[in-house]
Amino acid sequence: MRWSFPIGRVAGTELRVHATFLLLLLWAAFAAYQQAGAAAAADFTLFLLSLFACIVLHEFGHIRMASRFGVHTPEVILLPIGGVARLERIPDDPGQELLIAIAGPAVTLAIAGALLIVAVLLGFHPSLRDPVAGQQPFVVRLMAVNVYLLLFNLLPVFPLDGGRVFRALLAQRLGLMRATRIAGGVGHASALLMGIYGFTTGAPMLMLVALFVYLGAGAETAAVETRLVGEGLNVAQMMVTDFRTIPVHATLSQAVELLLSGEQREFPVVDNLGRTEGILTRDNLISGLHARGPTSTVAEAMTAHVPTVAPTVGFQEALAQLRSSRLPALPVVNNGALVGLLTLDNITDLLLVRSATR
C-alpha cells in the first residue's frame, strides 16, 4: 500500500505503518497537550500505542489461523481505523475463511477479558464510559476501547471482520464471486451512510473511518474478481506476441520514431544476438531525452537487469511479479529466447473480455 513503510518483521510477516496513522498519533498528542499539558499528551500517546499493539495482536489472530490452512500473510498495515492483514489468497473453502475472520475478534475478546481481570484485581471499577477521556485508570480505558473495537469489527460491513464473516456465509450458497459483490455493495452503502452521519454530526474521525471502509470494500472486491476471472490462465495466454524490440545501441531519436509509429509503449532492449538487456519504457525515453538528448543511446536510458517471466507461470504469480517490478511490462523468455511481452494493459483487456463472457 502506498504511503506505508516497514517497522519490523514477525514470523515472516512484515509490519507496516501507514503515514496517516502517524498523523493521527501526532494530532492526538498535540490536542491532548493543548488541553491538559505534556503529561496528558504522553499519557494519550502511550494509550494509542498500547491500543495499536492490541490491534497487531488482533491481526496475528487472523494470521495464525490462516497459516493453519496454508495461507501466508506477507504484511500487516496499521491504519487509523485499525490493522489490515493482507493474505496471499482467500481460502477456497468458505468455512476456512469464516474461521480466519473470527480469529481476530476472538483475540480482541481475550485481550478485553484479560484487561478486565487485571482491572478488578487492582480494585478498579471497570466501565465502558468515556474510554478516551483520560479520567479512568489506564487499564480500564484500554479494556473499554478493546470492547468497542470488538463490537465495531463484528459489524457485517465488508471489509471488516463481520463483513468477512457475512461474505463467507454467503459464499457457501452463492459462490465467492457473487458473495464478494454483495458484501462489497453492503460495505459501500454502509460507508456512505457512516460518512454522511459523520459529516452532519461534525465527527471527522468517523468520516475518515468511512473513507477507509469504502476504499477497502472496493479494493477487496476488485482483487477477488481479478483473481477469480484470471483463474486457470498462464503467461502464454496473457502475453503480447506482436511486438517490436529495439537494439541496445540505438539512439533515443530512433526510439522516438519507434514509439510514434504504433501503439506500443514499452520495448524490450536486445543485443546483437537477440538477448534481452532491459526494457525501455515511455517514461525512460522521456527522461533520457531531457537528461541526455536525442543522440544518446537506449542503453543509457533503459531499465537494465529487469526480471523476466516464463510463459508457463500462472496468473497470480505473474501478476505479482509484474506489480513488484513496478514496471508497466516484463519480457517473457522461454529457454533464453524472447517470446512475448507481459503488460498490465494486455492483462486488463483480457480480464475484461473474460469477465464479460462468464
C-alpha atoms as a printed R data frame, in Angstrom:
    type eleno elety resid chain resno       x       y       z
1   ATOM     1    CA   MET     A     1   0.000   0.000   0.000
2   ATOM     2    CA   ARG     A     2   1.221   3.497  -0.846
3   ATOM     3    CA   TRP     A     3   2.306   5.837   1.936
4   ATOM     4    CA   SER     A     4   3.209   2.964   4.239
5   ATOM     5    CA   PHE     A     5   6.641   1.933   5.483
6   ATOM     6    CA   PRO     A     6   8.023  -1.128   7.307
7   ATOM     7    CA   ILE     A     7   8.779  -1.109  11.033
8   ATOM     8    CA   GLY     A     8   9.705  -4.771  11.536
9   ATOM     9    CA   ARG     A     9   9.015  -8.383  10.686
10  ATOM    10    CA   VAL     A    10   7.400 -11.079  12.839
11  ATOM    11    CA   ALA     A    11   7.299 -14.760  11.806
12  ATOM    12    CA   GLY     A    12   7.661 -13.913   8.119
13  ATOM    13    CA   THR     A    13   5.034 -11.135   8.155
14  ATOM    14    CA   GLU     A    14   6.168  -7.565   7.598
15  ATOM    15    CA   LEU     A    15   4.686  -4.916   9.890
16  ATOM    16    CA   ARG     A    16   3.995  -1.648   8.071
17  ATOM    17    CA   VAL     A    17   2.641   1.674   9.303
18  ATOM    18    CA   HIS     A    18   0.579   3.966   7.111
19  ATOM    19    CA   ALA     A    19   1.549   7.640   7.161
20  ATOM    20    CA   THR     A    20  -1.976   8.599   8.204
21  ATOM    21    CA   PHE     A    21  -1.534   6.600  11.414
22  ATOM    22    CA   LEU     A    22   1.462   8.734  12.349
23  ATOM    23    CA   LEU     A    23  -0.532  11.861  11.523
24  ATOM    24    CA   LEU     A    24  -3.281  10.618  13.834
25  ATOM    25    CA   LEU     A    25  -0.745   9.990  16.595
26  ATOM    26    CA   LEU     A    26   0.770  13.464  16.241
27  ATOM    27    CA   TRP     A    27  -2.638  15.142  16.048
28  ATOM    28    CA   ALA     A    28  -3.906  13.298  19.150
29  ATOM    29    CA   ALA     A    29  -0.782  14.100  21.139
30  ATOM    30    CA   PHE     A    30  -0.944  17.773  20.142
31  ATOM    31    CA   ALA     A    31  -4.649  18.020  21.030
32  ATOM    32    CA   ALA     A    32  -4.034  16.412  24.425
33  ATOM    33    CA   TYR     A    33  -1.095  18.766  25.050
34  ATOM    34    CA   GLN     A    34  -3.204  21.820  24.260
35  ATOM    35    CA   GLN     A    35  -5.961  20.691  26.599
36  ATOM    36    CA   ALA     A    36  -4.018  19.373  29.581
37  ATOM    37    CA   GLY     A    37  -0.280  19.748  29.069
38  ATOM    38    CA   ALA     A    38   2.710  17.477  28.473
39  ATOM    39    CA   ALA     A    39   1.684  14.755  30.939
40  ATOM    40    CA   ALA     A    40  -1.683  14.298  29.220
41  ATOM    41    CA   ALA     A    41  -0.006  14.204  25.791
42  ATOM    42    CA   ALA     A    42   2.411  11.492  26.956
43  ATOM    43    CA   ASP     A    43  -0.426   9.507  28.549
44  ATOM    44    CA   PHE     A    44  -2.598   9.654  25.434
45  ATOM    45    CA   THR     A    45   0.316   8.763  23.140
46  ATOM    46    CA   LEU     A    46   1.117   5.725  25.282
47  ATOM    47    CA   PHE     A    47  -2.567   4.808  25.284
48  ATOM    48    CA   LEU     A    48  -2.766   4.914  21.461
49  ATOM    49    CA   LEU     A    49   0.423   2.883  21.097
50  ATOM    50    CA   SER     A    50  -0.941   0.281  23.533
51  ATOM    51    CA   LEU     A    51  -4.207   0.169  21.616
52  ATOM    52    CA   PHE     A    52  -2.440  -0.436  18.334
53  ATOM    53    CA   ALA     A    53  -0.344  -3.143  19.979
54  ATOM    54    CA   CYS     A    54  -3.672  -4.819  20.761
55  ATOM    55    CA   ILE     A    55  -4.689  -4.337  17.129
56  ATOM    56    CA   VAL     A    56  -1.482  -6.019  15.959
57  ATOM    57    CA   LEU     A    57  -2.297  -8.983  18.222
58  ATOM    58    CA   HIS     A    58  -5.795  -8.991  16.710
59  ATOM    59    CA   GLU     A    59  -4.309  -9.209  13.208
60  ATOM    60    CA   PHE     A    60  -1.967 -12.005  14.240
61  ATOM    61    CA   GLY     A    61  -5.031 -13.933  15.332
62  ATOM    62    CA   HIS     A    62  -6.063 -13.887  11.657
63  ATOM    63    CA   ILE     A    63  -2.517 -14.701  10.579
64  ATOM    64    CA   ARG     A    64  -2.111 -17.714  12.867
65  ATOM    65    CA   MET     A    65  -5.447 -19.167  11.818
66  ATOM    66    CA   ALA     A    66  -4.662 -18.556   8.138
67  ATOM    67    CA   SER     A    67  -1.326 -20.345   8.490
68  ATOM    68    CA   ARG     A    68  -3.174 -23.461   9.693
69  ATOM    69    CA   PHE     A    69  -4.784 -23.608   6.256
70  ATOM    70    CA   GLY     A    70  -1.534 -22.985   4.381
71  ATOM    71    CA   VAL     A    71  -2.239 -19.309   3.712
72  ATOM    72    CA   HIS     A    72   0.746 -16.977   4.167
73  ATOM    73    CA   THR     A    73   0.359 -13.326   5.196
74  ATOM    74    CA   PRO     A    74   3.061 -11.140   3.602
75  ATOM    75    CA   GLU     A    75   2.245  -7.981   5.568
76  ATOM    76    CA   VAL     A    76   0.127  -6.200   8.161
77  ATOM    77    CA   ILE     A    77  -0.556  -2.482   7.696
78  ATOM    78    CA   LEU     A    78  -1.528  -0.249  10.621
79  ATOM    79    CA   LEU     A    79  -4.115   2.345   9.610
80  ATOM    80    CA   PRO     A    80  -6.015   4.974  11.631
81  ATOM    81    CA   ILE     A    81  -9.030   2.641  11.676
82  ATOM    82    CA   GLY     A    82  -7.030  -0.397  12.785
83  ATOM    83    CA   GLY     A    83  -4.929  -3.037  11.091
84  ATOM    84    CA   VAL     A    84  -5.193  -4.844   7.778
85  ATOM    85    CA   ALA     A    85  -3.610  -8.279   7.341
86  ATOM    86    CA   ARG     A    86  -3.025  -8.925   3.638
87  ATOM    87    CA   LEU     A    87  -3.462 -12.647   2.998
88  ATOM    88    CA   GLU     A    88  -1.763 -14.037  -0.105
89  ATOM    89    CA   ARG     A    89  -5.046 -15.671  -1.087
90  ATOM    90    CA   ILE     A    90  -8.570 -16.325   0.129
91  ATOM    91    CA   PRO     A    91  -9.167 -19.990   1.025
92  ATOM    92    CA   ASP     A    92 -11.340 -21.841  -1.470
93  ATOM    93    CA   ASP     A    93 -13.349 -23.296   1.418
94  ATOM    94    CA   PRO     A    94 -15.717 -20.614   2.848
95  ATOM    95    CA   GLY     A    95 -15.602 -22.424   6.187
96  ATOM    96    CA   GLN     A    96 -11.867 -21.754   6.425
97  ATOM    97    CA   GLU     A    97 -12.377 -18.075   5.646
98  ATOM    98    CA   LEU     A    98 -15.036 -17.964   8.354
99  ATOM    99    CA   LEU     A    99 -12.576 -19.315  10.931
100 ATOM   100    CA   ILE     A   100  -9.882 -16.865   9.781
101 ATOM   101    CA   ALA     A   101 -12.340 -13.963  10.023
102 ATOM   102    CA   ILE     A   102 -13.445 -14.733  13.580
103 ATOM   103    CA   ALA     A   103  -9.924 -15.466  14.860
104 ATOM   104    CA   GLY     A   104  -9.095 -11.746  15.143
105 ATOM   105    CA   PRO     A   105 -12.188 -10.806  17.170
106 ATOM   106    CA   ALA     A   106 -11.540 -13.842  19.368
107 ATOM   107    CA   VAL     A   107  -8.104 -12.417  20.228
108 ATOM   108    CA   THR     A   108  -9.620  -8.996  20.957
109 ATOM   109    CA   LEU     A   109 -12.206 -10.634  23.211
110 ATOM   110    CA   ALA     A   110  -9.406 -12.429  25.066
111 ATOM   111    CA   ILE     A   111  -7.466  -9.155  25.472
112 ATOM   112    CA   ALA     A   112 -10.539  -7.341  26.801
113 ATOM   113    CA   GLY     A   113 -11.214 -10.205  29.201
114 ATOM   114    CA   ALA     A   114  -7.632 -10.216  30.473
115 ATOM   115    CA   LEU     A   115  -7.677  -6.437  30.998
116 ATOM   116    CA   LEU     A   116 -10.991  -6.730  32.848
117 ATOM   117    CA   ILE     A   117  -9.487  -9.280  35.218
118 ATOM   118    CA   VAL     A   118  -6.431  -7.060  35.818
119 ATOM   119    CA   ALA     A   119  -8.662  -4.039  36.483
120 ATOM   120    CA   VAL     A   120 -10.752  -5.956  39.022
121 ATOM   121    CA   LEU     A   121  -7.665  -7.356  40.756
122 ATOM   122    CA   LEU     A   122  -6.282  -3.805  41.063
123 ATOM   123    CA   GLY     A   123  -9.503  -2.714  42.760
124 ATOM   124    CA   PHE     A   124 -10.838  -0.594  39.898
125 ATOM   125    CA   HIS     A   125 -14.458  -0.454  38.800
126 ATOM   126    CA   PRO     A   126 -14.470  -1.182  35.050
127 ATOM   127    CA   SER     A   127 -16.764   0.952  32.912
128 ATOM   128    CA   LEU     A   128 -17.301   1.442  29.191
129 ATOM   129    CA   ARG     A   129 -17.950   5.170  29.557
130 ATOM   130    CA   ASP     A   130 -15.611   7.773  28.041
131 ATOM   131    CA   PRO     A   131 -12.686   5.413  27.311
132 ATOM   132    CA   VAL     A   132 -10.516   8.147  25.773
133 ATOM   133    CA   ALA     A   133 -11.323  10.945  28.203
134 ATOM   134    CA   GLY     A   134  -8.357  10.105  30.430
135 ATOM   135    CA   GLN     A   135 -10.410  10.234  33.638
136 ATOM   136    CA   GLN     A   136 -10.401   6.474  34.237
137 ATOM   137    CA   PRO     A   137  -7.411   4.244  35.037
138 ATOM   138    CA   PHE     A   138  -5.266   3.314  32.041
139 ATOM   139    CA   VAL     A   139  -6.132  -0.394  32.138
140 ATOM   140    CA   VAL     A   140  -9.866   0.361  32.301
141 ATOM   141    CA   ARG     A   141  -9.692   2.693  29.313
142 ATOM   142    CA   LEU     A   142  -7.722   0.140  27.300
143 ATOM   143    CA   MET     A   143 -10.240  -2.569  28.192
144 ATOM   144    CA   ALA     A   144 -13.176  -0.361  27.158
145 ATOM   145    CA   VAL     A   145 -11.661   0.584  23.805
146 ATOM   146    CA   ASN     A   146 -10.973  -3.074  23.036
147 ATOM   147    CA   VAL     A   147 -14.649  -3.830  23.701
148 ATOM   148    CA   TYR     A   148 -15.701  -1.056  21.312
149 ATOM   149    CA   LEU     A   149 -13.140  -2.280  18.779
150 ATOM   150    CA   LEU     A   150 -14.601  -5.774  19.050
151 ATOM   151    CA   LEU     A   151 -18.159  -4.536  18.517
152 ATOM   152    CA   PHE     A   152 -17.118  -2.345  15.568
153 ATOM   153    CA   ASN     A   153 -15.223  -5.184  13.887
154 ATOM   154    CA   LEU     A   154 -18.204  -7.504  14.190
155 ATOM   155    CA   LEU     A   155 -20.440  -5.189  12.160
156 ATOM   156    CA   PRO     A   156 -21.438  -7.022   8.944
157 ATOM   157    CA   VAL     A   157 -19.679  -4.360   6.863
158 ATOM   158    CA   PHE     A   158 -17.104  -5.558   4.350
159 ATOM   159    CA   PRO     A   159 -14.070  -5.489   4.674
160 ATOM   160    CA   LEU     A   160 -14.407  -5.512   8.489
161 ATOM   161    CA   ASP     A   161 -14.238  -8.915  10.159
162 ATOM   162    CA   GLY     A   162 -18.013  -9.063  10.476
163 ATOM   163    CA   GLY     A   163 -18.257  -8.331   6.763
164 ATOM   164    CA   ARG     A   164 -15.849 -11.162   6.018
165 ATOM   165    CA   VAL     A   165 -17.974 -13.496   8.117
166 ATOM   166    CA   PHE     A   166 -21.001 -12.268   6.152
167 ATOM   167    CA   ARG     A   167 -19.158 -12.916   2.869
168 ATOM   168    CA   ALA     A   168 -18.086 -16.397   3.966
169 ATOM   169    CA   LEU     A   169 -21.650 -17.343   4.898
170 ATOM   170    CA   LEU     A   170 -22.953 -16.035   1.564
171 ATOM   171    CA   ALA     A   171 -20.194 -17.845  -0.340
172 ATOM   172    CA   GLN     A   172 -21.377 -21.190   0.987
173 ATOM   173    CA   ARG     A   173 -24.589 -20.719  -1.012
174 ATOM   174    CA   LEU     A   174 -23.782 -18.209  -3.759
175 ATOM   175    CA   GLY     A   175 -20.120 -18.767  -4.550
176 ATOM   176    CA   LEU     A   176 -17.200 -16.439  -3.810
177 ATOM   177    CA   MET     A   177 -17.671 -14.031  -6.727
178 ATOM   178    CA   ARG     A   178 -21.325 -13.207  -6.092
179 ATOM   179    CA   ALA     A   179 -20.853 -13.206  -2.316
180 ATOM   180    CA   THR     A   180 -17.976 -10.727  -2.602
181 ATOM   181    CA   ARG     A   181 -20.002  -8.394  -4.838
182 ATOM   182    CA   ILE     A   182 -22.919  -8.412  -2.388
183 ATOM   183    CA   ALA     A   183 -20.655  -7.906   0.648
184 ATOM   184    CA   GLY     A   184 -18.746  -5.165  -1.185
185 ATOM   185    CA   GLY     A   185 -22.017  -3.406  -2.040
186 ATOM   186    CA   VAL     A   186 -23.113  -3.550   1.583
187 ATOM   187    CA   GLY     A   187 -19.718  -2.176   2.595
188 ATOM   188    CA   HIS     A   188 -20.004   0.737   0.167
189 ATOM   189    CA   ALA     A   189 -23.555   1.577   1.269
190 ATOM   190    CA   SER     A   190 -22.612   1.383   4.957
191 ATOM   191    CA   ALA     A   191 -19.560   3.588   4.411
192 ATOM   192    CA   LEU     A   192 -21.664   6.226   2.643
193 ATOM   193    CA   LEU     A   193 -24.194   6.276   5.481
194 ATOM   194    CA   MET     A   194 -21.357   6.416   8.004
195 ATOM   195    CA   GLY     A   195 -19.731   9.302   6.131
196 ATOM   196    CA   ILE     A   196 -22.998  11.264   5.886
197 ATOM   197    CA   TYR     A   197 -23.652  10.779   9.587
198 ATOM   198    CA   GLY     A   198 -20.099  11.846  10.429
199 ATOM   199    CA   PHE     A   199 -20.459  14.965   8.262
200 ATOM   200    CA   THR     A   200 -23.801  16.016   9.709
201 ATOM   201    CA   THR     A   201 -22.686  15.471  13.301
202 ATOM   202    CA   GLY     A   202 -19.239  17.023  12.881
203 ATOM   203    CA   ALA     A   203 -17.273  13.814  13.518
204 ATOM   204    CA   PRO     A   204 -14.143  13.906  11.288
205 ATOM   205    CA   MET     A   205 -12.789  10.620  12.662
206 ATOM   206    CA   LEU     A   206 -15.978   8.820  11.665
207 ATOM   207    CA   MET     A   207 -15.689  10.332   8.190
208 ATOM   208    CA   LEU     A   208 -12.104   9.044   7.960
209 ATOM   209    CA   VAL     A   209 -13.245   5.573   9.033
210 ATOM   210    CA   ALA     A   210 -15.991   5.691   6.393
211 ATOM   211    CA   LEU     A   211 -13.444   6.614   3.715
212 ATOM   212    CA   PHE     A   212 -11.167   3.697   4.559
213 ATOM   213    CA   VAL     A   213 -14.119   1.288   4.698
214 ATOM   214    CA   TYR     A   214 -15.355   2.497   1.293
215 ATOM   215    CA   LEU     A   215 -11.929   2.220  -0.330
216 ATOM   216    CA   GLY     A   216 -11.258  -1.114   1.364
217 ATOM   217    CA   ALA     A   217 -14.525  -2.623   0.167
218 ATOM   218    CA   GLY     A   218 -13.797  -1.563  -3.408
219 ATOM   219    CA   ALA     A   219 -10.204  -2.789  -3.359
220 ATOM   220    CA   GLU     A   220 -11.106  -6.165  -1.824
221 ATOM   221    CA   THR     A   221 -13.944  -6.705  -4.308
222 ATOM   222    CA   ALA     A   222 -11.729  -5.820  -7.275
223 ATOM   223    CA   ALA     A   223  -8.925  -8.104  -6.030
224 ATOM   224    CA   VAL     A   224 -11.240 -11.100  -5.650
225 ATOM   225    CA   GLU     A   225 -12.850 -10.538  -9.053
226 ATOM   226    CA   THR     A   226  -9.416 -10.266 -10.662
227 ATOM   227    CA   ARG     A   227  -8.230 -13.497  -9.057
228 ATOM   228    CA   LEU     A   228 -11.337 -15.456 -10.000
229 ATOM   229    CA   VAL     A   229 -11.522 -14.151 -13.574
230 ATOM   230    CA   GLY     A   230  -7.827 -14.911 -14.087
231 ATOM   231    CA   GLU     A   231  -8.054 -18.407 -12.629
232 ATOM   232    CA   GLY     A   232  -6.501 -21.015 -14.926
233 ATOM   233    CA   LEU     A   233  -4.601 -18.510 -17.080
234 ATOM   234    CA   ASN     A   234  -0.859 -18.566 -17.635
235 ATOM   235    CA   VAL     A   235   1.570 -16.067 -19.148
236 ATOM   236    CA   ALA     A   236   1.430 -17.668 -22.607
237 ATOM   237    CA   GLN     A   237  -2.273 -16.802 -22.759
238 ATOM   238    CA   MET     A   238  -1.800 -13.242 -21.495
239 ATOM   239    CA   MET     A   239   1.348 -12.017 -23.218
240 ATOM   240    CA   VAL     A   240   1.650  -9.763 -26.251
241 ATOM   241    CA   THR     A   241   3.180 -11.721 -29.122
242 ATOM   242    CA   ASP     A   242   3.048  -8.982 -31.775
243 ATOM   243    CA   PHE     A   243   5.675  -6.555 -30.504
244 ATOM   244    CA   ARG     A   244   8.858  -4.799 -31.589
245 ATOM   245    CA   THR     A   245  12.258  -4.750 -29.941
246 ATOM   246    CA   ILE     A   246  14.939  -2.087 -30.029
247 ATOM   247    CA   PRO     A   247  18.736  -2.568 -30.231
248 ATOM   248    CA   VAL     A   248  20.732  -1.634 -27.174
249 ATOM   249    CA   HIS     A   249  22.926   0.745 -29.215
250 ATOM   250    CA   ALA     A   250  20.051   2.566 -30.947
251 ATOM   251    CA   THR     A   251  19.714   6.291 -30.305
252 ATOM   252    CA   LEU     A   252  16.828   7.850 -28.432
253 ATOM   253    CA   SER     A   253  15.761   9.650 -31.610
254 ATOM   254    CA   GLN     A   254  15.329   6.220 -33.232
255 ATOM   255    CA   ALA     A   255  13.366   5.110 -30.165
256 ATOM   256    CA   VAL     A   256  11.079   8.144 -30.591
257 ATOM   257    CA   GLU     A   257  10.352   7.112 -34.186
258 ATOM   258    CA   LEU     A   258   9.524   3.608 -32.998
259 ATOM   259    CA   LEU     A   259   7.276   4.953 -30.235
260 ATOM   260    CA   LEU     A   260   5.329   7.219 -32.586
261 ATOM   261    CA   SER     A   261   4.951   4.606 -35.324
262 ATOM   262    CA   GLY     A   262   2.495   2.457 -33.370
263 ATOM   263    CA   GLU     A   263   0.665   1.891 -30.097
264 ATOM   264    CA   GLN     A   264   3.442   0.006 -28.305
265 ATOM   265    CA   ARG     A   265   4.781   1.925 -25.282
266 ATOM   266    CA   GLU     A   266   7.355  -0.468 -23.824
267 ATOM   267    CA   PHE     A   267  10.166  -2.003 -25.854
268 ATOM   268    CA   PRO     A   268  12.414  -4.925 -24.911
269 ATOM   269    CA   VAL     A   269  16.029  -3.899 -25.450
270 ATOM   270    CA   VAL     A   270  18.155  -6.602 -27.095
271 ATOM   271    CA   ASP     A   271  21.831  -7.065 -28.004
272 ATOM   272    CA   ASN     A   272  23.203  -8.221 -31.346
273 ATOM   273    CA   LEU     A   273  22.383 -11.848 -30.501
274 ATOM   274    CA   GLY     A   274  18.772 -11.069 -29.595
275 ATOM   275    CA   ARG     A   275  19.327 -11.478 -25.861
276 ATOM   276    CA   THR     A   276  17.273  -9.269 -23.577
277 ATOM   277    CA   GLU     A   277  19.326  -6.499 -21.959
278 ATOM   278    CA   GLY     A   278  16.496  -4.500 -20.378
279 ATOM   279    CA   ILE     A   279  13.338  -2.612 -21.220
280 ATOM   280    CA   LEU     A   280  12.747   0.911 -22.494
281 ATOM   281    CA   THR     A   281   9.518   2.417 -21.227
282 ATOM   282    CA   ARG     A   282   7.956   5.655 -22.384
283 ATOM   283    CA   ASP     A   283   8.976   7.264 -19.088
284 ATOM   284    CA   ASN     A   284  12.553   6.050 -19.615
285 ATOM   285    CA   LEU     A   285  12.537   7.611 -23.057
286 ATOM   286    CA   ILE     A   286  11.193  11.000 -21.968
287 ATOM   287    CA   SER     A   287  13.583  11.152 -19.005
288 ATOM   288    CA   GLY     A   288  16.511  10.205 -21.232
289 ATOM   289    CA   LEU     A   289  15.629  12.892 -23.775
290 ATOM   290    CA   HIS     A   290  15.506  15.524 -21.022
291 ATOM   291    CA   ALA     A   291  18.738  14.400 -19.360
292 ATOM   292    CA   ARG     A   292  20.959  13.379 -22.290
293 ATOM   293    CA   GLY     A   293  19.347  14.436 -25.548
294 ATOM   294    CA   PRO     A   294  18.205  12.543 -28.664
295 ATOM   295    CA   THR     A   295  21.674  11.395 -29.690
296 ATOM   296    CA   SER     A   296  22.255   9.369 -26.513
297 ATOM   297    CA   THR     A   297  21.789   5.614 -26.654
298 ATOM   298    CA   VAL     A   298  18.948   3.426 -25.468
299 ATOM   299    CA   ALA     A   299  21.405   1.706 -23.108
300 ATOM   300    CA   GLU     A   300  21.773   4.972 -21.191
301 ATOM   301    CA   ALA     A   301  18.032   5.426 -20.687
302 ATOM   302    CA   MET     A   302  16.625   1.899 -20.337
303 ATOM   303    CA   THR     A   303  15.830  -0.011 -17.182
304 ATOM   304    CA   ALA     A   304  18.508  -2.708 -17.078
305 ATOM   305    CA   HIS     A   305  18.500  -6.118 -15.394
306 ATOM   306    CA   VAL     A   306  14.731  -6.400 -15.467
307 ATOM   307    CA   PRO     A   307  13.219  -9.663 -14.237
308 ATOM   308    CA   THR     A   308  11.858 -11.967 -16.904
309 ATOM   309    CA   VAL     A   309   8.887 -14.287 -16.677
310 ATOM   310    CA   ALA     A   310   8.388 -17.739 -18.202
311 ATOM   311    CA   PRO     A   311   5.335 -18.445 -20.404
312 ATOM   312    CA   THR     A   312   4.248 -21.295 -18.130
313 ATOM   313    CA   VAL     A   313   3.916 -19.143 -14.989
314 ATOM   314    CA   GLY     A   314   0.372 -18.924 -13.631
315 ATOM   315    CA   PHE     A   315  -1.805 -15.823 -13.494
316 ATOM   316    CA   GLN     A   316  -1.409 -14.912  -9.819
317 ATOM   317    CA   GLU     A   317   2.356 -15.358  -9.740
318 ATOM   318    CA   ALA     A   318   2.826 -13.450 -12.996
319 ATOM   319    CA   LEU     A   319   0.670 -10.558 -11.816
320 ATOM   320    CA   ALA     A   320   2.592 -10.441  -8.523
321 ATOM   321    CA   GLN     A   321   5.917 -10.352 -10.397
322 ATOM   322    CA   LEU     A   322   4.713  -7.575 -12.681
323 ATOM   323    CA   ARG     A   323   3.427  -5.458  -9.792
324 ATOM   324    CA   SER     A   324   6.517  -5.984  -7.644
325 ATOM   325    CA   SER     A   325   8.749  -4.921 -10.546
326 ATOM   326    CA   ARG     A   326   6.964  -1.538 -10.661
327 ATOM   327    CA   LEU     A   327   7.290  -1.686 -14.445
328 ATOM   328    CA   PRO     A   328   4.453  -1.490 -16.988
329 ATOM   329    CA   ALA     A   329   5.770  -4.573 -18.828
330 ATOM   330    CA   LEU     A   330   8.113  -7.550 -18.414
331 ATOM   331    CA   PRO     A   331   9.861  -9.608 -21.100
332 ATOM   332    CA   VAL     A   332   8.623 -13.196 -21.468
333 ATOM   333    CA   VAL     A   333  11.575 -15.517 -22.026
334 ATOM   334    CA   ASN     A   334  11.495 -19.221 -22.868
335 ATOM   335    CA   ASN     A   335  14.787 -21.166 -22.914
336 ATOM   336    CA   GLY     A   336  16.711 -17.919 -23.344
337 ATOM   337    CA   ALA     A   337  14.600 -16.661 -26.249
338 ATOM   338    CA   LEU     A   338  12.350 -13.598 -26.048
339 ATOM   339    CA   VAL     A   339   8.854 -14.828 -26.964
340 ATOM   340    CA   GLY     A   340   6.492 -12.171 -25.660
341 ATOM   341    CA   LEU     A   341   5.797  -9.114 -23.556
342 ATOM   342    CA   LEU     A   342   3.666  -9.217 -20.414
343 ATOM   343    CA   THR     A   343   1.898  -5.867 -19.972
344 ATOM   344    CA   LEU     A   344  -0.637  -4.708 -17.420
345 ATOM   345    CA   ASP     A   345  -2.768  -3.209 -20.204
346 ATOM   346    CA   ASN     A   346  -2.993  -6.536 -22.022
347 ATOM   347    CA   ILE     A   347  -3.851  -8.398 -18.808
348 ATOM   348    CA   THR     A   348  -6.581  -5.848 -18.048
349 ATOM   349    CA   ASP     A   349  -8.076  -6.205 -21.544
350 ATOM   350    CA   LEU     A   350  -8.052  -9.998 -21.295
351 ATOM   351    CA   LEU     A   351  -9.715  -9.949 -17.869
352 ATOM   352    CA   LEU     A   352 -12.420  -7.572 -19.118
353 ATOM   353    CA   VAL     A   353 -13.184  -9.926 -22.008
354 ATOM   354    CA   ARG     A   354 -13.255 -12.993 -19.765
355 ATOM   355    CA   SER     A   355 -15.425 -11.200 -17.212
356 ATOM   356    CA   ALA     A   356 -17.929 -10.182 -19.910
357 ATOM   357    CA   THR     A   357 -18.205 -13.731 -21.236
358 ATOM   358    CA   ARG     A   358 -18.548 -15.553 -17.901
